[in-house]
């Protein structure tokens, strides 16, 4: 009759390593340990289990192209950011509801607000009426908030569509709008801290600069939409 032994670590005192011996109870013990999830089993990584099945949407995925032989690493990244332009059909907007693009629907709000701020500043310079100084401050705030919303919606389209980034004027449109938001933020800060006294000449100069940049970026946005067919739905014939 074979005597079943339990290895509790005391056997090491005699200088023998029983782990390498073929003892009759080893196979059964390994089976029990695997069943309990102990020795001999692969414990899953909780982070890996959590992230399994989560995929990054195509609009947020950014995978820089690795440069080929003879190219510098920066060249591969630049080609990913601003790929080579190719002729394309109408490019539907990603930020859209039922196919209706949201960016051009929101853009008139900051255009009207910042243009109104410039008009209010000119009226304040002509009349010295505090109403126009207060109106210019509120319109600048409205233009900054609605401009930020429009920038987010436009940024979704810009980064989700490779064809849009291939247009040089799209980059000028994005950079110009970022400059416009920066000028509007500075203008609002000057007006809040300085009160009516800050409207002239600093507020007027900043609102004029913001309106000028906005006019240029608005023109470029129209070029992207109506000349390059960006943000437009495809024709009925191409959808059939």
MDAnalysis code that builds the backbone (N, CA, C; Angstrom):
import MDAnalysis as mda
import numpy as np

u = mda.Universe.empty(720, n_residues=240, atom_resindex=np.repeat(np.arange(240), 3), trajectory=True)
u.add_TopologyAttr("name", ["N", "CA", "C"] * 240)
u.add_TopologyAttr("resid", np.arange(1, 241))
u.add_TopologyAttr("resname", ["UNK", "UNK", "UNK", "UNK", "UNK", "UNK", "UNK", "UNK", "UNK", "UNK", "UNK", "UNK", "UNK", "UNK", "UNK", "UNK", "UNK", "UNK", "UNK", "UNK", "UNK", "UNK", "UNK", "UNK", "UNK", "UNK", "UNK", "UNK", "UNK", "UNK", "UNK", "UNK", "UNK", "UNK", "UNK", "UNK", "UNK", "UNK", "UNK", "UNK", "UNK", "UNK", "UNK", "UNK", "UNK", "UNK", "UNK", "UNK", "UNK", "UNK", "UNK", "UNK", "UNK", "UNK", "UNK", "UNK", "UNK", "UNK", "UNK", "UNK", "UNK", "UNK", "UNK", "UNK", "UNK", "UNK", "UNK", "UNK", "UNK", "UNK", "UNK", "UNK", "UNK", "UNK", "UNK", "UNK", "UNK", "UNK", "UNK", "UNK", "UNK", "UNK", "UNK", "UNK", "UNK", "UNK", "UNK", "UNK", "UNK", "UNK", "UNK", "UNK", "UNK", "UNK", "UNK", "UNK", "UNK", "UNK", "UNK", "UNK", "UNK", "UNK", "UNK", "UNK", "UNK", "UNK", "UNK", "UNK", "UNK", "UNK", "UNK", "UNK", "UNK", "UNK", "UNK", "UNK", "UNK", "UNK", "UNK", "UNK", "UNK", "UNK", "UNK", "UNK", "UNK", "UNK", "UNK", "UNK", "UNK", "UNK", "UNK", "UNK", "UNK", "UNK", "UNK", "UNK", "UNK", "UNK", "UNK", "UNK", "UNK", "UNK", "UNK", "UNK", "UNK", "UNK", "UNK", "UNK", "UNK", "UNK", "UNK", "UNK", "UNK", "UNK", "UNK", "UNK", "UNK", "UNK", "UNK", "UNK", "UNK", "UNK", "UNK", "UNK", "UNK", "UNK", "UNK", "UNK", "UNK", "UNK", "UNK", "UNK", "UNK", "UNK", "UNK", "UNK", "UNK", "UNK", "UNK", "UNK", "UNK", "UNK", "UNK", "UNK", "UNK", "UNK", "UNK", "UNK", "UNK", "UNK", "UNK", "UNK", "UNK", "UNK", "UNK", "UNK", "UNK", "UNK", "UNK", "UNK", "UNK", "UNK", "UNK", "UNK", "UNK", "UNK", "UNK", "UNK", "UNK", "UNK", "UNK", "UNK", "UNK", "UNK", "UNK", "UNK", "UNK", "UNK", "UNK", "UNK", "UNK", "UNK", "UNK", "UNK", "UNK", "UNK", "UNK", "UNK", "UNK", "UNK", "UNK", "UNK", "UNK", "UNK", "UNK", "UNK", "UNK", "UNK", "UNK", "UNK"])
u.atoms.positions = np.array([
    [0.855, -1.186, 0.000],
    [0.000, 0.000, 0.000],
    [0.896, 1.243, 0.000],
    [0.593, 2.134, -0.951],
    [1.414, 3.346, -1.088],
    [0.960, 4.396, -0.093],
    [1.898, 4.934, 0.632],
    [1.586, 5.956, 1.623],
    [1.584, 7.335, 0.965],
    [0.477, 8.072, 1.084],
    [0.346, 9.399, 0.504],
    [0.939, 10.417, 1.470],
    [1.820, 11.208, 0.974],
    [2.516, 12.184, 1.804],
    [2.040, 13.589, 1.458],
    [2.045, 14.434, 2.397],
    [1.734, 15.856, 2.220],
    [3.024, 16.649, 2.389],
    [3.375, 17.389, 1.393],
    [4.610, 18.177, 1.464],
    [4.285, 19.525, 2.088],
    [4.834, 19.785, 3.259],
    [4.567, 21.029, 3.960],
    [5.807, 21.894, 4.115],
    [6.875, 21.574, 3.386],
    [8.089, 22.364, 3.444],
    [9.101, 21.856, 4.440],
    [8.703, 20.925, 5.329],
    [9.653, 20.410, 6.319],
    [10.695, 19.530, 5.658],
    [10.318, 18.919, 4.516],
    [11.237, 17.996, 3.851],
    [12.524, 18.683, 3.414],
    [12.519, 20.007, 3.312],
    [13.717, 20.698, 2.855],
    [14.837, 20.640, 3.896],
    [14.525, 20.325, 5.134],
    [15.543, 20.311, 6.170],
    [16.589, 19.208, 5.954],
    [16.220, 18.147, 5.258],
    [17.198, 17.081, 5.029],
    [18.071, 17.353, 3.816],
    [17.893, 18.535, 3.159],
    [18.745, 18.877, 2.032],
    [18.221, 18.386, 0.703],
    [17.091, 17.710, 0.666],
    [16.537, 17.191, -0.578],
    [15.459, 18.141, -1.101],
    [15.442, 18.290, -2.415],
    [14.421, 19.101, -3.049],
    [13.348, 18.157, -3.595],
    [12.274, 18.029, -2.866],
    [11.232, 17.079, -3.261],
    [10.399, 17.587, -4.433],
    [10.582, 18.862, -4.817],
    [9.761, 19.364, -5.906],
    [10.086, 18.699, -7.233],
    [11.301, 18.217, -7.392],
    [11.674, 17.574, -8.642],
    [11.413, 16.083, -8.664],
    [10.959, 15.499, -7.553],
    [10.696, 14.082, -7.481],
    [9.294, 13.766, -7.990],
    [9.145, 12.584, -8.514],
    [7.855, 12.143, -9.034],
    [7.111, 11.429, -7.916],
    [6.420, 12.186, -7.099],
    [5.672, 11.623, -5.989],
    [4.254, 11.268, -6.442],
    [3.650, 10.259, -5.859],
    [2.342, 9.781, -6.335],
    [1.226, 10.803, -6.145],
    [1.384, 11.752, -5.238],
    [0.292, 12.679, -4.983],
    [0.421, 13.984, -5.749],
    [1.478, 14.145, -6.582],
    [1.707, 15.413, -7.262],
    [0.649, 15.718, -8.312],
    [0.306, 14.764, -9.169],
    [-0.657, 15.009, -10.238],
    [-2.017, 15.402, -9.681],
    [-2.433, 14.691, -8.634],
    [-3.727, 15.010, -8.039],
    [-3.713, 16.399, -7.405],
    [-2.595, 16.746, -6.788],
    [-2.519, 18.061, -6.147],
    [-2.513, 19.185, -7.180],
    [-1.787, 18.968, -8.278],
    [-1.786, 19.979, -9.340],
    [-3.184, 20.174, -9.909],
    [-3.912, 19.091, -10.075],
    [-5.279, 19.190, -10.586],
    [-6.164, 19.986, -9.649],
    [-6.026, 19.725, -8.350],
    [-6.818, 20.476, -7.379],
    [-6.447, 21.963, -7.387],
    [-5.150, 22.249, -7.498],
    [-4.713, 23.634, -7.503],
    [-5.232, 24.375, -8.734],
    [-5.194, 23.706, -9.892],
    [-5.715, 24.347, -11.100],
    [-7.207, 24.591, -10.985],
    [-7.919, 23.667, -10.364],
    [-9.361, 23.826, -10.211],
    [-9.679, 25.015, -9.307],
    [-8.845, 25.252, -8.318],
    [-9.054, 26.376, -7.411],
    [-8.444, 27.678, -7.929],
    [-7.753, 27.599, -9.064],
    [-7.115, 28.798, -9.590],
    [-5.820, 29.126, -8.916],
    [-5.105, 28.130, -8.433],
    [-3.863, 28.379, -7.713],
    [-2.653, 28.140, -8.577],
    [-1.734, 27.297, -8.079],
    [-0.476, 27.040, -8.761],
    [-0.750, 26.365, -10.098],
    [-0.047, 26.820, -11.129],
    [-0.152, 26.196, -12.436],
    [-1.220, 26.810, -13.315],
    [-1.924, 27.806, -12.833],
    [-2.948, 28.462, -13.644],
    [-2.499, 29.862, -13.999],
    [-3.030, 30.362, -15.094],
    [-2.703, 31.713, -15.549],
    [-3.805, 32.649, -15.089],
    [-3.458, 33.559, -14.186],
    [-4.432, 34.503, -13.682],
    [-4.605, 35.636, -14.695],
    [-5.826, 35.968, -15.060],
    [-6.032, 37.039, -16.044],
    [-5.666, 38.399, -15.486],
    [-5.160, 39.229, -16.365],
    [-4.827, 40.598, -16.003],
    [-6.122, 41.401, -15.943],
    [-6.490, 41.991, -14.781],
    [-7.764, 42.714, -14.707],
    [-7.832, 43.895, -15.663],
    [-6.705, 44.584, -15.878],
    [-6.715, 45.706, -16.815],
    [-6.944, 45.223, -18.235],
    [-6.293, 44.121, -18.587],
    [-6.488, 43.559, -19.921],
    [-7.926, 43.100, -20.118],
    [-8.512, 42.504, -19.085],
    [-9.898, 42.064, -19.188],
    [-10.843, 43.252, -19.331],
    [-10.518, 44.359, -18.643],
    [-11.374, 45.534, -18.719],
    [-11.331, 46.187, -20.086],
    [-10.128, 46.240, -20.671],
    [-9.965, 46.908, -21.951],
    [-10.314, 46.021, -23.131],
    [-10.451, 44.709, -22.888],
    [-10.766, 43.814, -23.993],
    [-12.150, 44.148, -24.531],
    [-12.242, 44.300, -25.808],
    [-13.517, 44.594, -26.437],
    [-13.789, 46.063, -26.615],
    [-12.943, 46.933, -26.036],
    [-13.109, 48.369, -26.205],
    [-12.276, 48.811, -27.399],
    [-12.920, 49.359, -28.399],
    [-12.225, 49.810, -29.599],
    [-12.368, 51.318, -29.716],
    [-11.307, 51.976, -30.157],
    [-11.321, 53.418, -30.329],
    [-12.065, 53.745, -31.615],
    [-13.024, 54.665, -31.579],
    [-13.725, 55.026, -32.807],
    [-12.759, 55.536, -33.860],
    [-13.126, 55.324, -35.114],
    [-12.245, 55.732, -36.203],
    [-11.993, 57.233, -36.196],
    [-12.969, 58.000, -35.718],
    [-12.819, 59.448, -35.716],
    [-11.796, 59.913, -34.684],
    [-11.506, 59.076, -33.665],
    [-10.553, 59.448, -32.637],
    [-9.219, 58.730, -32.777],
    [-9.175, 57.719, -33.636],
    [-7.947, 56.943, -33.781],
    [-6.878, 57.780, -34.483],
    [-5.669, 57.714, -33.995],
    [-4.555, 58.441, -34.599],
    [-3.359, 57.507, -34.606],
    [-3.015, 57.049, -35.778],
    [-1.894, 56.125, -35.931],
    [-0.894, 56.741, -36.908],
    [0.156, 57.363, -36.409],
    [1.136, 57.956, -37.317],
    [1.756, 56.900, -38.225],
    [1.912, 57.261, -39.473],
    [2.513, 56.336, -40.423],
    [4.008, 56.264, -40.181],
    [4.521, 55.031, -40.036],
    [5.955, 54.874, -39.828],
    [6.689, 55.182, -41.124],
    [7.767, 55.951, -41.057],
    [8.477, 56.314, -42.286],
    [9.134, 55.102, -42.921],
    [9.187, 55.114, -44.232],
    [9.857, 54.054, -44.968],
    [11.330, 54.409, -45.081],
    [12.088, 53.507, -45.720],
    [13.524, 53.743, -45.858],
    [13.790, 55.030, -46.628],
    [14.695, 55.813, -46.109],
    [15.065, 57.051, -46.757],
    [14.272, 58.257, -46.290],
    [13.272, 58.053, -45.428],
    [12.473, 59.154, -44.928],
    [12.823, 59.430, -43.468],
    [12.657, 60.654, -43.078],
    [12.849, 61.004, -41.678],
    [11.579, 60.700, -40.906],
    [11.677, 60.421, -39.602],
    [10.476, 60.137, -38.813],
    [9.454, 61.264, -38.867],
    [9.910, 62.514, -38.875],
    [8.975, 63.630, -38.892],
    [8.167, 63.650, -40.179],
    [8.763, 63.186, -41.280],
    [8.055, 63.202, -42.550],
    [6.846, 62.275, -42.505],
    [6.985, 61.132, -41.847],
    [5.859, 60.212, -41.749],
    [4.725, 60.788, -40.924],
    [5.044, 61.474, -39.817],
    [4.007, 62.082, -38.984],
    [3.318, 63.216, -39.726],
    [4.086, 64.027, -40.443],
    [3.492, 65.132, -41.186],
    [2.561, 64.628, -42.271],
    [2.907, 63.517, -42.892],
    [2.024, 62.977, -43.926],
    [0.736, 62.440, -43.322],
    [0.799, 61.977, -42.087],
    [-0.425, 61.543, -41.412],
    [-1.299, 62.738, -41.052],
    [-0.674, 63.805, -40.559],
    [-1.441, 64.992, -40.201],
    [-1.976, 65.709, -41.429],
    [-1.143, 65.889, -42.425],
    [-1.542, 66.590, -43.646],
    [-1.237, 65.697, -44.844],
    [-2.098, 64.725, -45.131],
    [-1.815, 63.782, -46.221],
    [-1.853, 64.471, -47.578],
    [-1.340, 63.776, -48.552],
    [-1.337, 64.289, -49.914],
    [-2.762, 64.417, -50.421],
    [-3.034, 65.548, -51.063],
    [-4.405, 65.805, -51.511],
    [-4.743, 64.957, -52.728],
    [-5.913, 64.388, -52.706],
    [-6.450, 63.634, -53.834],
    [-7.870, 64.110, -54.103],
    [-8.267, 64.065, -55.349],
    [-9.615, 64.485, -55.718],
    [-10.641, 63.605, -55.013],
    [-11.713, 64.225, -54.555],
    [-12.707, 63.480, -53.793],
    [-14.092, 64.000, -54.105],
    [-15.073, 63.178, -53.769],
    [-16.474, 63.571, -53.893],
    [-16.863, 64.375, -52.655],
    [-18.128, 64.667, -52.509],
    [-18.605, 65.370, -51.328],
    [-18.279, 64.565, -50.075],
    [-17.837, 65.262, -49.024],
    [-17.442, 64.627, -47.771],
    [-18.484, 64.970, -46.720],
    [-19.306, 64.020, -46.288],
    [-20.314, 64.319, -45.264],
    [-19.656, 64.669, -43.931],
    [-20.346, 65.457, -43.148],
    [-19.838, 65.873, -41.842],
    [-20.005, 64.746, -40.835],
    [-18.996, 64.578, -39.976],
    [-19.080, 63.586, -38.908],
    [-19.974, 64.082, -37.775],
    [-19.786, 65.331, -37.374],
    [-20.631, 65.932, -36.333],
    [-21.929, 66.388, -36.987],
    [-22.884, 65.489, -37.063],
    [-24.133, 65.773, -37.765],
    [-25.274, 65.050, -37.075],
    [-26.466, 65.561, -37.277],
    [-27.693, 64.929, -36.797],
    [-28.572, 64.656, -38.007],
    [-28.847, 63.380, -38.235],
    [-29.657, 62.958, -39.387],
    [-29.064, 63.480, -40.688],
    [-27.727, 63.483, -40.764],
    [-27.055, 63.941, -41.968],
    [-26.881, 65.438, -42.071],
    [-27.450, 66.207, -41.144],
    [-27.324, 67.665, -41.191],
    [-26.095, 68.087, -40.391],
    [-25.119, 68.742, -41.015],
    [-23.890, 69.124, -40.297],
    [-24.177, 70.184, -39.247],
    [-23.511, 70.058, -38.104],
    [-23.740, 70.967, -36.990],
    [-22.819, 72.184, -37.008],
    [-21.617, 72.014, -37.536],
    [-20.651, 73.123, -37.516],
    [-21.173, 74.354, -38.253],
    [-21.634, 74.235, -39.500],
    [-22.148, 75.451, -40.162],
    [-23.424, 75.999, -39.534],
    [-24.149, 75.168, -38.774],
    [-25.351, 75.666, -38.102],
    [-25.013, 76.540, -36.903],
    [-23.854, 76.288, -36.272],
    [-23.467, 77.036, -35.068],
    [-22.591, 78.245, -35.409],
    [-21.876, 78.179, -36.530],
    [-20.919, 79.229, -36.894],
    [-21.540, 80.631, -36.941],
    [-22.777, 80.824, -37.445],
    [-23.323, 82.197, -37.467],
    [-23.425, 82.851, -36.095],
    [-23.497, 82.051, -35.019],
    [-23.623, 82.640, -33.679],
    [-22.378, 83.433, -33.277],
    [-21.165, 82.864, -33.325],
    [-19.995, 83.695, -32.982],
    [-19.748, 84.809, -33.989],
    [-20.078, 84.585, -35.261],
    [-19.890, 85.657, -36.250],
    [-20.762, 86.854, -35.891],
    [-22.038, 86.596, -35.603],
    [-22.925, 87.700, -35.250],
    [-22.549, 88.358, -33.942],
    [-22.136, 87.555, -32.938],
    [-21.813, 88.125, -31.629],
    [-20.561, 88.992, -31.690],
    [-19.511, 88.502, -32.326],
    [-18.261, 89.269, -32.358],
    [-18.372, 90.487, -33.275],
    [-19.139, 90.352, -34.350],
    [-19.385, 91.530, -35.180],
    [-20.194, 92.572, -34.415],
    [-21.183, 92.096, -33.649],
    [-21.954, 93.023, -32.817],
    [-21.107, 93.687, -31.746],
    [-20.118, 92.954, -31.208],
    [-19.221, 93.554, -30.216],
    [-18.425, 94.696, -30.826],
    [-17.976, 94.512, -32.064],
    [-17.236, 95.588, -32.733],
    [-18.136, 96.805, -32.954],
    [-19.369, 96.559, -33.385],
    [-20.302, 97.670, -33.595],
    [-20.593, 98.386, -32.271],
    [-20.745, 97.612, -31.188],
    [-21.006, 98.223, -29.885],
    [-19.821, 99.068, -29.416],
    [-18.609, 98.591, -29.675],
    [-17.436, 99.372, -29.275],
    [-17.348, 100.681, -30.070],
    [-17.662, 100.604, -31.363],
    [-17.644, 101.832, -32.180],
    [-18.712, 102.805, -31.687],
    [-19.893, 102.263, -31.341],
    [-20.959, 103.131, -30.819],
    [-20.561, 103.752, -29.486],
    [-19.858, 102.997, -28.641],
    [-19.411, 103.552, -27.363],
    [-18.376, 104.657, -27.578],
    [-17.498, 104.459, -28.573],
    [-16.511, 105.497, -28.868],
    [-17.175, 106.759, -29.393],
    [-18.306, 106.601, -30.067],
    [-18.975, 107.767, -30.640],
    [-19.897, 108.462, -29.656],
    [-20.504, 107.724, -28.737],
    [-21.522, 108.302, -27.852],
    [-21.116, 108.375, -26.393],
    [-20.127, 107.582, -25.984],
    [-19.718, 107.492, -24.581],
    [-20.872, 107.028, -23.685],
    [-21.758, 106.238, -24.267],
    [-22.897, 105.685, -23.519],
    [-22.455, 104.372, -22.871],
    [-22.562, 104.206, -21.548],
    [-22.118, 102.956, -20.902],
    [-22.899, 101.729, -21.356],
    [-24.083, 101.932, -21.919],
    [-24.850, 100.783, -22.427],
    [-24.061, 100.026, -23.483],
    [-23.399, 100.744, -24.380],
    [-22.660, 100.086, -25.460],
    [-21.407, 99.392, -24.922],
    [-20.797, 99.909, -23.870],
    [-19.653, 99.221, -23.274],
    [-20.084, 97.895, -22.658],
    [-21.224, 97.916, -21.966],
    [-21.744, 96.677, -21.384],
    [-22.171, 95.696, -22.476],
    [-22.780, 96.215, -23.539],
    [-23.192, 95.353, -24.647],
    [-21.984, 94.715, -25.320],
    [-20.917, 95.495, -25.490],
    [-19.707, 94.921, -26.104],
    [-19.115, 93.808, -25.268],
    [-19.145, 93.970, -23.943],
    [-18.609, 92.922, -23.065],
    [-19.452, 91.650, -23.147],
    [-20.764, 91.789, -23.116],
    [-21.639, 90.617, -23.169],
    [-21.569, 89.936, -24.535],
    [-21.486, 90.720, -25.598],
    [-21.397, 90.126, -26.929],
    [-20.051, 89.404, -27.118],
    [-19.009, 89.939, -26.530],
    [-17.718, 89.239, -26.600],
    [-17.778, 87.907, -25.868],
    [-18.428, 87.889, -24.711],
    [-18.604, 86.632, -23.985],
    [-19.421, 85.639, -24.805],
    [-20.494, 86.091, -25.413],
    [-21.321, 85.199, -26.228],
    [-20.540, 84.671, -27.426],
    [-19.750, 85.533, -28.044],
    [-18.950, 85.091, -29.183],
    [-17.895, 84.070, -28.794],
    [-17.305, 84.250, -27.599],
    [-16.285, 83.308, -27.137],
    [-16.894, 81.939, -26.850],
    [-18.051, 81.903, -26.185],
    [-18.677, 80.634, -25.831],
    [-19.165, 79.900, -27.081],
    [-19.917, 80.591, -27.931],
    [-20.429, 79.938, -29.142],
    [-19.299, 79.594, -30.113],
    [-18.240, 80.397, -30.119],
    [-17.094, 80.070, -30.965],
    [-16.390, 78.803, -30.510],
    [-16.325, 78.597, -29.175],
    [-15.723, 77.369, -28.653],
    [-16.553, 76.145, -29.050],
    [-17.880, 76.279, -28.998],
    [-18.740, 75.166, -29.411],
    [-18.542, 74.867, -30.892],
    [-18.516, 75.905, -31.714],
    [-18.297, 75.707, -33.145],
    [-16.928, 75.093, -33.425],
    [-15.921, 75.480, -32.634],
    [-14.580, 74.920, -32.831],
    [-14.552, 73.432, -32.512],
    [-15.262, 73.018, -31.462],
    [-15.309, 71.590, -31.124],
    [-15.967, 70.795, -32.250],
    [-17.092, 71.290, -32.746],
    [-17.789, 70.580, -33.824],
    [-16.945, 70.545, -35.098],
    [-16.310, 71.657, -35.419],
    [-15.437, 71.664, -36.587],
    [-14.211, 70.786, -36.404],
    [-13.691, 70.732, -35.173],
    [-12.539, 69.873, -34.911],
    [-12.863, 68.402, -35.080],
    [-14.081, 68.006, -34.740],
    [-14.484, 66.612, -34.945],
    [-14.428, 66.263, -36.431],
    [-14.954, 67.135, -37.274],
    [-14.890, 66.883, -38.717],
    [-13.456, 66.903, -39.224],
    [-12.659, 67.839, -38.720],
    [-11.290, 68.005, -39.217],
    [-10.432, 66.785, -38.918],
    [-10.518, 66.266, -37.689],
    [-9.648, 65.155, -37.310],
    [-10.202, 63.794, -37.717],
    [-11.479, 63.716, -38.035],
    [-12.058, 62.421, -38.399],
    [-11.986, 62.147, -39.890],
    [-11.726, 63.158, -40.702],
    [-11.694, 63.001, -42.157],
    [-10.303, 63.318, -42.675],
    [-9.670, 62.300, -43.216],
    [-8.323, 62.482, -43.750],
    [-8.324, 63.442, -44.932],
    [-9.396, 63.393, -45.760],
    [-9.445, 64.258, -46.936],
    [-9.510, 65.731, -46.561],
    [-10.153, 66.033, -45.419],
    [-10.230, 67.441, -45.009],
    [-8.841, 67.962, -44.657],
    [-8.060, 67.162, -43.965],
    [-6.720, 67.598, -43.569],
    [-5.780, 67.733, -44.753],
    [-6.167, 67.180, -45.887],
    [-5.314, 67.306, -47.069],
    [-5.425, 68.681, -47.719],
    [-6.418, 69.473, -47.332],
    [-6.574, 70.824, -47.869],
    [-5.781, 71.808, -47.026],
    [-4.945, 72.587, -47.680],
    [-4.138, 73.562, -46.948],
    [-5.003, 74.631, -46.315],
    [-6.055, 75.044, -47.009],
    [-6.884, 76.110, -46.455],
    [-7.650, 75.620, -45.220],
    [-7.838, 74.300, -45.089],
    [-8.470, 73.785, -43.878],
    [-7.589, 74.052, -42.663],
    [-6.276, 73.932, -42.827],
    [-5.366, 74.223, -41.726],
    [-5.375, 75.718, -41.392],
    [-5.414, 76.579, -42.422],
    [-5.507, 78.018, -42.168],
    [-6.819, 78.350, -41.463],
    [-7.879, 77.649, -41.843],
    [-9.183, 77.860, -41.213],
    [-9.128, 77.504, -39.723],
    [-8.522, 76.366, -39.403],
    [-8.430, 75.922, -38.008],
    [-7.530, 76.853, -37.195],
    [-6.358, 77.162, -37.719],
    [-5.411, 78.013, -36.988],
    [-5.983, 79.417, -36.809],
    [-6.612, 79.943, -37.860],
    [-7.203, 81.268, -37.755],
    [-8.300, 81.337, -36.710],
    [-9.134, 80.313, -36.644],
    [-10.188, 80.304, -35.632],
    [-9.613, 80.193, -34.224],
    [-8.515, 79.452, -34.081],
    [-7.863, 79.379, -32.770],
    [-7.329, 80.751, -32.360],
    [-6.751, 81.484, -33.302],
    [-6.273, 82.842, -33.021],
    [-7.438, 83.751, -32.649],
    [-8.554, 83.603, -33.369],
    [-9.732, 84.424, -33.071],
    [-10.247, 84.170, -31.667],
    [-10.299, 82.897, -31.249],
    [-10.740, 82.591, -29.887],
    [-9.780, 83.156, -28.853],
    [-8.491, 83.105, -29.143],
    [-7.516, 83.685, -28.223],
    [-7.689, 85.186, -28.080],
    [-7.894, 85.880, -29.196],
    [-8.111, 87.322, -29.135],
    [-9.396, 87.661, -28.382],
    [-10.436, 86.861, -28.605],
    [-11.702, 87.105, -27.902],
    [-11.544, 86.890, -26.406],
    [-10.798, 85.863, -26.024],
    [-10.561, 85.628, -24.607],
    [-9.791, 86.764, -23.958],
    [-8.760, 87.278, -24.651],
    [-8.003, 88.411, -24.115],
    [-8.893, 89.643, -24.002],
    [-9.715, 89.860, -25.038],
    [-10.616, 91.017, -25.021],
    [-11.589, 90.946, -23.845],
    [-12.134, 89.767, -23.604],
    [-13.071, 89.628, -22.490],
    [-12.374, 89.866, -21.152],
    [-11.166, 89.334, -21.006],
    [-10.423, 89.549, -19.765],
    [-10.103, 91.009, -19.528],
    [-9.735, 91.731, -20.591],
    [-9.437, 93.158, -20.461],
    [-10.679, 93.931, -20.052],
    [-11.820, 93.568, -20.646],
    [-13.064, 94.303, -20.338],
    [-13.526, 94.038, -18.903],
    [-13.383, 92.793, -18.456],
    [-13.832, 92.466, -17.103],
    [-12.965, 93.155, -16.057],
    [-11.672, 93.178, -16.268],
    [-10.766, 93.752, -15.275],
    [-10.749, 95.274, -15.322],
    [-10.852, 95.821, -16.533],
    [-10.717, 97.272, -16.666],
    [-12.012, 98.039, -16.698],
    [-13.148, 97.343, -16.829],
    [-14.430, 98.035, -16.882],
    [-14.596, 98.837, -18.156],
    [-15.390, 99.908, -18.069],
    [-15.666, 100.722, -19.255],
    [-14.397, 101.389, -19.778],
    [-13.478, 101.702, -18.886],
    [-12.258, 102.381, -19.324],
    [-11.415, 101.517, -20.255],
    [-11.581, 100.192, -20.150],
    [-10.786, 99.291, -20.988],
    [-11.380, 99.125, -22.377],
    [-12.612, 99.601, -22.590],
    [-13.223, 99.453, -23.908],
    [-12.465, 100.242, -24.958],
    [-11.970, 101.410, -24.552],
    [-11.186, 102.249, -25.462],
    [-9.803, 102.477, -24.862],
    [-8.760, 102.218, -25.614],
    [-8.785, 101.699, -26.980],
    [-8.593, 100.181, -27.076],
    [-8.254, 99.531, -25.922],
    [-7.863, 98.110, -25.986],
    [-9.016, 97.234, -26.475],
    [-10.204, 97.398, -25.902],
    [-11.333, 96.569, -26.297],
    [-11.691, 96.743, -27.749],
    [-11.698, 97.978, -28.214],
    [-12.012, 98.240, -29.619],
    [-10.981, 97.621, -30.549],
    [-9.708, 97.738, -30.197],
    [-8.656, 97.163, -31.044],
    [-8.765, 95.636, -31.106],
    [-9.023, 95.005, -29.958],
    [-9.125, 93.548, -29.935],
    [-10.374, 93.054, -30.667],
    [-11.489, 93.754, -30.507],
    [-12.697, 93.343, -31.228],
    [-12.530, 93.525, -32.729],
    [-11.813, 94.575, -33.143],
    [-11.557, 94.777, -34.569],
    [-10.652, 93.671, -35.119],
    [-9.620, 93.301, -34.345],
    [-8.737, 92.223, -34.784],
    [-9.489, 90.895, -34.853],
    [-10.337, 90.616, -33.869],
    [-11.117, 89.377, -33.872],
    [-12.055, 89.327, -35.072],
    [-12.706, 90.457, -35.370],
    [-13.622, 90.490, -36.499],
    [-12.876, 90.311, -37.817],
    [-11.677, 90.870, -37.922],
    [-10.901, 90.723, -39.155],
    [-10.480, 89.271, -39.375],
    [-9.990, 88.637, -38.317],
    [-9.601, 87.228, -38.437],
    [-10.824, 86.364, -38.741],
    [-11.954, 86.677, -38.092],
    [-13.172, 85.908, -38.313],
    [-13.668, 86.047, -39.742],
    [-13.488, 87.215, -40.329],
    [-13.888, 87.405, -41.721],
    [-13.058, 86.519, -42.648],
    [-11.748, 86.430, -42.371],
    [-10.878, 85.599, -43.207],
    [-11.191, 84.115, -43.035],
    [-11.362, 83.665, -41.788],
    [-11.644, 82.246, -41.574],
    [-13.035, 81.872, -42.074],
    [-13.984, 82.804, -41.987],
    [-15.308, 82.532, -42.542],
    [-15.261, 82.367, -44.052],
    [-14.445, 83.183, -44.711],
    [-14.275, 83.041, -46.155],
    [-13.681, 81.677, -46.491],
    [-12.677, 81.268, -45.745],
    [-12.059, 79.958, -45.997],
    [-13.052, 78.831, -45.721],
    [-13.890, 78.982, -44.684],
    [-14.901, 77.973, -44.421],
    [-15.888, 77.844, -45.561],
    [-16.262, 78.972, -46.153],
    [-17.131, 78.909, -47.327],
    [-16.462, 78.229, -48.501],
    [-15.165, 78.475, -48.687],
    [-14.431, 77.789, -49.754],
    [-14.441, 76.278, -49.538],
    [-14.236, 75.847, -48.306],
    [-14.233, 74.419, -48.024],
    [-15.595, 73.797, -48.293],
    [-16.654, 74.497, -47.964],
    [-17.996, 73.925, -48.111],
    [-18.469, 73.948, -49.557],
    [-18.367, 75.097, -50.203],
    [-19.021, 75.271, -51.498],
    [-18.101, 75.017, -52.691],
    [-16.802, 75.128, -52.497],
    [-15.894, 74.829, -53.600],
    [-15.347, 73.405, -53.504],
    [-15.001, 72.971, -52.285],
    [-14.421, 71.641, -52.109],
    [-15.426, 70.624, -51.584],
    [-16.666, 71.028, -51.378],
    [-17.767, 70.124, -51.030],
    [-17.489, 69.354, -49.732],
    [-16.994, 70.052, -48.727],
    [-16.740, 69.451, -47.422],
    [-17.901, 69.788, -46.486],
    [-18.436, 68.775, -45.839],
    [-19.590, 68.954, -44.988],
    [-20.900, 68.862, -45.718],
    [-20.856, 68.463, -46.982],
    [-22.075, 68.326, -47.773],
    [-22.430, 66.858, -47.915],
    [-23.711, 66.569, -48.074],
    [-24.149, 65.192, -48.308],
    [-23.963, 64.844, -49.777],
    [-23.821, 63.569, -50.041],
    [-23.670, 63.111, -51.417],
    [-24.989, 63.257, -52.167],
    [-24.884, 63.285, -53.478],
    [-26.083, 63.447, -54.295],
    [-26.962, 62.194, -54.210],
    [-28.207, 62.325, -54.636],
    [-29.135, 61.185, -54.576],
    [-28.652, 60.065, -55.483],
    [-28.065, 60.419, -56.629],
    [-27.623, 59.355, -57.537],
    [-26.532, 58.509, -56.924],
    [-25.595, 59.129, -56.169],
    [-24.488, 58.370, -55.584],
    [-24.923, 57.568, -54.370],
    [-26.102, 57.872, -53.775],
    [-26.569, 57.142, -52.603],
    [-27.463, 55.976, -52.991],
    [-27.850, 55.907, -54.249],
    [-28.721, 54.802, -54.667],
    [-27.938, 53.506, -54.821],
])
